[in-house]
Amino acid sequence: MSCCDQTTARVPRSDLSRRAVLKGSALIASLLSFLRPTASYAQRRRIKLAYCSQLLCGVPYEVARSGGFFKKHGLEVELIYTRGGNAAMQALVGGAVDYAATALDVAIQAYTNVRADIRRFAVTGRLPLFALVTAPKTRSQIQTVKDLEGKTVAISALGNADHALTLFLLGRAGADASKVKFATMGVNLLEALRQGQIDAGMVQEPALTLLQRSGARVLVNGMDLGDARRYLGGTYEFMGIAVRGKEFDRRKPEMIELTSALAEALKTLRTMSGDQLAAALPKEMTTGLDTKELGEIIARHRDSLYPESVRIDLAAAGRVAQSLIVGGLIKADATISGLHDTSIVGS
């Protein structure tokens, strides 16, 4: 499971019943005749792209939409907001959408564990959306990752990406993971950490910002490029787009235009103000949030989170695979050599 679990997603209520991921083989089968192309893919410009609805994940796609970059490249892209990255991947494999944008860990597990016929061809995020932080009251006791030995660390669930990443960080720090107690608490770790009910935890934004204000120590900020290089060994491929393998060759002209639009969006979002970045997101996804603070958070992290281009970094992908092996989410002999295709934008 990715960071973009259903409990972190901001899903527009009005879209849920219409756009929910279809379940059951009968429903999937009924879609296949509808999805078979009646014209060449070069002529068919209306496409459906599913992603997990996590705000930071979706920024490049929403900027491409609101900024008119998809239209500039002759595409009418419908962004499908699903409850989690796994749901987006299921929609792709089942034939309900044309493309799925998910965290790499979701794609790797689908490719290696269930042998899904998918190809990943472009990247829009190069760091995990997690930070490992202490509770404010344990700030002085826990100063390094190794200091987590004998402590309780909160994660969303055993086997999730944040669990795998924590094990990976413990290993790189020379810590004995068997001496760390994991508390599974979903994604709502903020109050438990602020109140000192747990010693440390893996959090996302805006929890990270709020905990820092409360005096928590940040042990590793996976959303910071400097920390990623220091603690992860470099960038850590995150969000990217996959297509069904059997359609790869037929969709190439369309995929070239799609990646060109996203490349322009990545370049543009680096020049946008926080207010502009927040405004690019659908109102349904930001209702109830402090959009001013949200924009500031996106602006603060953007240079680290989002790559300069959509090119695939195979070394960064390898780090993700290694963390999944350490976390027991894929087999030690699993290979991802056929998952990535660099013929669209290179590597």
HUUR-V991716 format. One line per field, one symbol per residue. ss: DSSP state (H for helix, E for strand, C for the rest). psi: psi as a letter, one per 30 degrees, with the letter a starting at -180 (. if undefined). burial: + if it has 9 or more other ideal C-beta (glycine too) atoms within 8 Angstrom, else -. A space follows every 10 residues. Layout:
ss = ???
psi = ???
burial = ???
//
This chain:
ss = CCCCCHHHCC CCHHHHHHHC CCCCHHHHHH HHHHHCCCCC CCCCCEEEEE ECCCHHHHHH HHHHHHCCHH HHCCCEEEEE ECCCHHHHHH HHHHCCCCEE EEEHHHHHHH HHHCCCCEEE EEECCCCCCC EEEECHHHCC CCCCHHHHCC CEEEECCCCC HHHHHHHHHH HHCCCCHHHC EEEECCCCCH HHHHCCCCCE EEECCCHHHH HHHCCCCEEE ECCCHHHHHH HHCCCCCCEE EEEEHHHHHH HHHHHHHHHH HHHHHHHHHC CCCHHHHHHH CCHHHHCCCC HHHHHHHHHH HHHHHCCCCC CCCHHHHHHH HHHHHHCCCC CCCCCCCCCE CCCCCCC
psi = klfhlfffkj kkeffeeegl kklkeeeeef feeefkkfll fffjfjlkjk lfgkeeefee eeeeeffgee eeggkjkjkj jlileeeeee eeefgflelk jlleeeeeee eeeghkilkk flkgkgllhl kjlllefgef ejflefffkg lkkklelkfl eeeeeeeeee effgljffgk kkkjgafife eeeefgflel ljlakgeeee eeffglkjek jfgkeeeeee ffgaljkckl kllkefgeef geeeeeeeee eeeeeeeeff fkleeeeeff kkeffgkflj feeeeeeeee fefeeklflg kkjeeeeeee eeeeeefgfl lfgkkgffek jgfega.
burial = +++++--+++ ++--++---- ++----++-- ++-------- +--+--++++ ++++++++++ +++++-+-++ --+-+-+-++ ++++++++++ +++++++-++ ++++++++++ ++-----+++ ++++++++++ ++++++-++- -+--+++++- +++++++-++ ++++++++++ +++-+----+ -++++++-++ -+++-+-+++ +++++-++++ ++---+++++ +++++-+++- ++-+++++++ ++++--++-- ++-+++++++ ++++++++++ -+-+++++++ +--+++---- +++++++++- ++-++++--+ ++++-+++++ +++++++-++ ---+-+--++ -+-++--
//
